[in-house]
Amino acid sequence: MRRLAAFLCLLPGLGFAQTSTLESLDRRDQVLGWEAVGRIDMGGAAFCTGTLIAPDLVLTAAHCLFDGRTNAAFDPASIQFRAGLRDDKIVAQGRVRRAVAHPGYTPGESHEI
């Protein structure tokens, strides 16, 4: 299945995490170093995972930017990135000012190859 990307432009304030080997993150202190991975909340209607790839840019799947029931785009003002989320605690959070889906993505259509 082909996955198309989406980018979320954040307001300034978040930083990068360092690369590390894979390990289970069972304790809160283990999240440190993985702060760039987080949850994207869409106005309480849905959530997806995302990865901070620049201080103000998050990468996620294109379908995450659209309401699965209506195929309407979520309002960027209702989207929030919560970095390092673990046990309802976060390292940092940022509001989205712009959300851009890949131009080849059409909500509601199958994108399998």
KAJOCOR-V156892 format. One record per backbone hydrogen bond with DSSP energy under -1.0 kcal/mol. NH is the residue of the N-H (numbers start at 1). CO is the residue of the C=O. If there is no record, write none. Layout:
# KAJOCOR-V156892
((NH & CO) (NH & CO))
This chain:
# KAJOCOR-V156892
((6 & 60) (7 & 100) (8 & 58) (9 & 98) (10 & 56) (11 & 95) (26 & 24) (30 & 27) (31 & 28) (34 & 31) (37 & 34) (38 & 50) (39 & 82) (40 & 48) (41 & 80) (42 & 46) (43 & 78) (45 & 42) (48 & 40) (50 & 38) (51 & 59) (52 & 36) (53 & 57) (54 & 57) (57 & 54) (58 & 8) (59 & 51) (60 & 6) (62 & 4) (64 & 61) (65 & 62) (66 & 63) (67 & 72) (71 & 67) (74 & 65) (78 & 75) (79 & 76) (80 & 41) (81 & 94) (82 & 39) (83 & 92) (84 & 37) (86 & 89) (89 & 86) (91 & 83) (92 & 83) (94 & 81) (96 & 79) (97 & 9) (98 & 9) (100 & 7) (102 & 5) (105 & 102) (109 & 106))
